[in-house]
Amino acid sequence: VVGRENFKRQMKCLKENGYHTISFRELVDFVEKGAVLPEKPVLITIDDGYESNYTIAYEVLKEYDLKATIFMIGHALGAKSYKNTGAIVPPYLTLEQAKEMIASGLISIQSHSMDMHQVAAYEEYLNNQKVRTSAVMKDFDTEAEYIQHFHQDTQQSKKQITEDFGEEWLAYSYPLGHHDDLTERLLTEDGIKVTLIVERGMNIVKKGSPESLRKLKRFSISDKTSNWELERILQYPAS
């Protein structure tokens, strides 16, 4: 949702105003080990894993030496059409592109689920009556069925993150931001240390407090976000 020139403008604004991008590993080390973070730390997160993350965002991030984390919809890796329908979608990252970005040390790839971010219209076209647009339990689930499905999806995503990408299994961005106590429990059981939602707002992350890494809020940035607005978010995040 941010074009090249505006993304470049926004990243330049971060750099010129002394902000330092960090990874989720650095954030976890701050909480678990008391590791020192740089002055004015900020996390840049990008959901879904479109190819433009490589052709646009990565090129700009390299120019300014800034880090970001991409949360990948696992089944969409390398896709140019929606699974089993042929419906054209914006192209997604390929494995080769992902590995190149990871090797740079600037980009980390984490989980946006394997296949719990489905598009209802395309799934219904396949006569699928069990559409999972997000990761929470649906009305067609029994709790036992849901828990089994959730763990299977998460384990598939973990295998992709750790084996295909060679990344650490660390953070999970909820599709559409939908979450509840059960999803939090299941992700904890599956080894996720950081969860992210889409609610706008600031976070207070504390040393020695793993729970402060759960349900992290975010600020959505668009093409229309001016430098003034960006700085205001960073300086006065509660406003």
HUTAZI-V357586 format. One record per residue. N is the residue number from 1. RES is the residue in three letters. PHI is phi in whole degrees, -180 to 180 (999 if undefined). BURIAL is 1 if it has 24 or more other ideal C-beta (glycine too) atoms within 12 Angstrom, else 0. Layout:
BEGIN
n:N res:RES phi:PHI burial:BURIAL
n:N res:RES phi:PHI burial:BURIAL
END
This chain:
BEGIN
n:1 res:VAL phi:999 burial:0
n:2 res:VAL phi:-126 burial:1
n:3 res:GLY phi:-75 burial:0
n:4 res:ARG phi:-56 burial:0
n:5 res:GLU phi:-67 burial:0
n:6 res:ASN phi:-73 burial:1
n:7 res:PHE phi:-64 burial:1
n:8 res:LYS phi:-62 burial:1
n:9 res:ARG phi:-61 burial:1
n:10 res:GLN phi:-68 burial:1
n:11 res:MET phi:-69 burial:1
n:12 res:LYS phi:-62 burial:0
n:13 res:CYS phi:-61 burial:1
n:14 res:LEU phi:-60 burial:1
n:15 res:LYS phi:-63 burial:1
n:16 res:GLU phi:-70 burial:0
n:17 res:ASN phi:-102 burial:0
n:18 res:GLY phi:80 burial:0
n:19 res:TYR phi:-84 burial:1
n:20 res:HIS phi:-120 burial:0
n:21 res:THR phi:-76 burial:1
n:22 res:ILE phi:-128 burial:1
n:23 res:SER phi:-99 burial:1
n:24 res:PHE phi:-69 burial:1
n:25 res:ARG phi:-62 burial:1
n:26 res:GLU phi:-63 burial:1
n:27 res:LEU phi:-67 burial:1
n:28 res:VAL phi:-64 burial:1
n:29 res:ASP phi:-64 burial:0
n:30 res:PHE phi:-62 burial:1
n:31 res:VAL phi:-72 burial:1
n:32 res:GLU phi:-84 burial:0
n:33 res:LYS phi:-121 burial:0
n:34 res:GLY phi:72 burial:0
n:35 res:ALA phi:-61 burial:0
n:36 res:VAL phi:-81 burial:0
n:37 res:LEU phi:-96 burial:1
n:38 res:PRO phi:-69 burial:0
n:39 res:GLU phi:-61 burial:0
n:40 res:LYS phi:50 burial:0
n:41 res:PRO phi:-74 burial:1
n:42 res:VAL phi:-145 burial:1
n:43 res:LEU phi:-107 burial:1
n:44 res:ILE phi:-101 burial:1
n:45 res:THR phi:-123 burial:1
n:46 res:ILE phi:-132 burial:1
n:47 res:ASP phi:-94 burial:1
n:48 res:ASP phi:96 burial:1
n:49 res:GLY phi:94 burial:1
n:50 res:TYR phi:-71 burial:1
n:51 res:GLU phi:-61 burial:1
n:52 res:SER phi:-63 burial:1
n:53 res:ASN phi:-62 burial:1
n:54 res:TYR phi:-88 burial:1
n:55 res:THR phi:-76 burial:0
n:56 res:ILE phi:-116 burial:1
n:57 res:ALA phi:-61 burial:1
n:58 res:TYR phi:-62 burial:1
n:59 res:GLU phi:-62 burial:1
n:60 res:VAL phi:-70 burial:1
n:61 res:LEU phi:-62 burial:1
n:62 res:LYS phi:-62 burial:0
n:63 res:GLU phi:-59 burial:0
n:64 res:TYR phi:-104 burial:1
n:65 res:ASP phi:56 burial:0
n:66 res:LEU phi:-118 burial:1
n:67 res:LYS phi:-96 burial:1
n:68 res:ALA phi:-153 burial:1
n:69 res:THR phi:-120 burial:1
n:70 res:ILE phi:-102 burial:1
n:71 res:PHE phi:-100 burial:1
n:72 res:MET phi:-94 burial:1
n:73 res:ILE phi:-75 burial:1
n:74 res:GLY phi:-56 burial:1
n:75 res:HIS phi:-67 burial:1
n:76 res:ALA phi:-87 burial:1
n:77 res:LEU phi:-52 burial:1
n:78 res:GLY phi:76 burial:1
n:79 res:ALA phi:-81 burial:1
n:80 res:LYS phi:-123 burial:0
n:81 res:SER phi:-143 burial:0
n:82 res:TYR phi:-71 burial:1
n:83 res:LYS phi:-52 burial:1
n:84 res:ASN phi:69 burial:0
n:85 res:THR phi:-112 burial:0
n:86 res:GLY phi:81 burial:0
n:87 res:ALA phi:-64 burial:0
n:88 res:ILE phi:-72 burial:0
n:89 res:VAL phi:-128 burial:0
n:90 res:PRO phi:-56 burial:0
n:91 res:PRO phi:-63 burial:0
n:92 res:TYR phi:-102 burial:1
n:93 res:LEU phi:-55 burial:1
n:94 res:THR phi:-93 burial:1
n:95 res:LEU phi:-62 burial:1
n:96 res:GLU phi:-63 burial:0
n:97 res:GLN phi:-63 burial:1
n:98 res:ALA phi:-61 burial:1
n:99 res:LYS phi:-64 burial:0
n:100 res:GLU phi:-62 burial:0
n:101 res:MET phi:-66 burial:1
n:102 res:ILE phi:-61 burial:1
n:103 res:ALA phi:-63 burial:0
n:104 res:SER phi:-70 burial:0
n:105 res:GLY phi:83 burial:0
n:106 res:LEU phi:-95 burial:1
n:107 res:ILE phi:-117 burial:1
n:108 res:SER phi:-116 burial:1
n:109 res:ILE phi:-118 burial:1
n:110 res:GLN phi:-129 burial:1
n:111 res:SER phi:-95 burial:1
n:112 res:HIS phi:-121 burial:1
n:113 res:SER phi:83 burial:1
n:114 res:MET phi:-83 burial:1
n:115 res:ASP phi:-153 burial:1
n:116 res:MET phi:-123 burial:1
n:117 res:HIS phi:-136 burial:1
n:118 res:GLN phi:-78 burial:1
n:119 res:VAL phi:-97 burial:1
n:120 res:ALA phi:-56 burial:0
n:121 res:ALA phi:-61 burial:0
n:122 res:TYR phi:-73 burial:1
n:123 res:GLU phi:-67 burial:0
n:124 res:GLU phi:-67 burial:0
n:125 res:TYR phi:-60 burial:0
n:126 res:LEU phi:-88 burial:0
n:127 res:ASN phi:61 burial:0
n:128 res:ASN phi:-81 burial:0
n:129 res:GLN phi:-90 burial:0
n:130 res:LYS phi:-117 burial:0
n:131 res:VAL phi:-90 burial:0
n:132 res:ARG phi:-109 burial:1
n:133 res:THR phi:-77 burial:1
n:134 res:SER phi:-150 burial:1
n:135 res:ALA phi:-91 burial:1
n:136 res:VAL phi:-80 burial:1
n:137 res:MET phi:-66 burial:1
n:138 res:LYS phi:-103 burial:0
n:139 res:ASP phi:-71 burial:0
n:140 res:PHE phi:-89 burial:0
n:141 res:ASP phi:-91 burial:0
n:142 res:THR phi:-90 burial:0
n:143 res:GLU phi:-63 burial:0
n:144 res:ALA phi:-65 burial:0
n:145 res:GLU phi:-63 burial:0
n:146 res:TYR phi:-63 burial:1
n:147 res:ILE phi:-59 burial:0
n:148 res:GLN phi:-62 burial:0
n:149 res:HIS phi:-65 burial:1
n:150 res:PHE phi:-61 burial:1
n:151 res:HIS phi:-63 burial:1
n:152 res:GLN phi:-63 burial:0
n:153 res:ASP phi:-62 burial:1
n:154 res:THR phi:-67 burial:1
n:155 res:GLN phi:-67 burial:1
n:156 res:GLN phi:-65 burial:1
n:157 res:SER phi:-65 burial:1
n:158 res:LYS phi:-61 burial:1
n:159 res:LYS phi:-62 burial:0
n:160 res:GLN phi:-65 burial:1
n:161 res:ILE phi:-63 burial:1
n:162 res:THR phi:-85 burial:0
n:163 res:GLU phi:-93 burial:0
n:164 res:ASP phi:-75 burial:1
n:165 res:PHE phi:-89 burial:1
n:166 res:GLY phi:69 burial:0
n:167 res:GLU phi:-102 burial:1
n:168 res:GLU phi:-80 burial:1
n:169 res:TRP phi:-82 burial:1
n:170 res:LEU phi:-140 burial:1
n:171 res:ALA phi:-134 burial:1
n:172 res:TYR phi:-137 burial:1
n:173 res:SER phi:-99 burial:1
n:174 res:TYR phi:-65 burial:1
n:175 res:PRO phi:-56 burial:1
n:176 res:LEU phi:62 burial:1
n:177 res:GLY phi:80 burial:1
n:178 res:HIS phi:-72 burial:1
n:179 res:HIS phi:-158 burial:1
n:180 res:ASP phi:-158 burial:0
n:181 res:ASP phi:-61 burial:0
n:182 res:LEU phi:-68 burial:0
n:183 res:THR phi:-62 burial:1
n:184 res:GLU phi:-64 burial:1
n:185 res:ARG phi:-65 burial:0
n:186 res:LEU phi:-67 burial:1
n:187 res:LEU phi:-68 burial:1
n:188 res:THR phi:-63 burial:0
n:189 res:GLU phi:-61 burial:0
n:190 res:ASP phi:-88 burial:1
n:191 res:GLY phi:90 burial:0
n:192 res:ILE phi:-78 burial:1
n:193 res:LYS phi:-99 burial:1
n:194 res:VAL phi:-131 burial:1
n:195 res:THR phi:-123 burial:1
n:196 res:LEU phi:-127 burial:1
n:197 res:ILE phi:-116 burial:1
n:198 res:VAL phi:-115 burial:1
n:199 res:GLU phi:-63 burial:0
n:200 res:ARG phi:-75 burial:0
n:201 res:GLY phi:154 burial:0
n:202 res:MET phi:-89 burial:0
n:203 res:ASN phi:-125 burial:1
n:204 res:ILE phi:-110 burial:0
n:205 res:VAL phi:-103 burial:1
n:206 res:LYS phi:-117 burial:0
n:207 res:LYS phi:-60 burial:0
n:208 res:GLY phi:73 burial:0
n:209 res:SER phi:-128 burial:0
n:210 res:PRO phi:-58 burial:0
n:211 res:GLU phi:-65 burial:0
n:212 res:SER phi:-75 burial:0
n:213 res:LEU phi:-94 burial:1
n:214 res:ARG phi:-99 burial:1
n:215 res:LYS phi:54 burial:1
n:216 res:LEU phi:-67 burial:1
n:217 res:LYS phi:-80 burial:1
n:218 res:ARG phi:-142 burial:1
n:219 res:PHE phi:-110 burial:1
n:220 res:SER phi:-79 burial:0
n:221 res:ILE phi:-112 burial:1
n:222 res:SER phi:-122 burial:0
n:223 res:ASP phi:-56 burial:0
n:224 res:LYS phi:-88 burial:0
n:225 res:THR phi:-71 burial:1
n:226 res:SER phi:-77 burial:0
n:227 res:ASN phi:-60 burial:0
n:228 res:TRP phi:-62 burial:0
n:229 res:GLU phi:-65 burial:0
n:230 res:LEU phi:-63 burial:1
n:231 res:GLU phi:-64 burial:0
n:232 res:ARG phi:-66 burial:0
n:233 res:ILE phi:-58 burial:1
n:234 res:LEU phi:-73 burial:1
n:235 res:GLN phi:-87 burial:0
n:236 res:TYR phi:-132 burial:0
n:237 res:PRO phi:-66 burial:0
n:238 res:ALA phi:-84 burial:0
n:239 res:SER phi:-93 burial:0
END
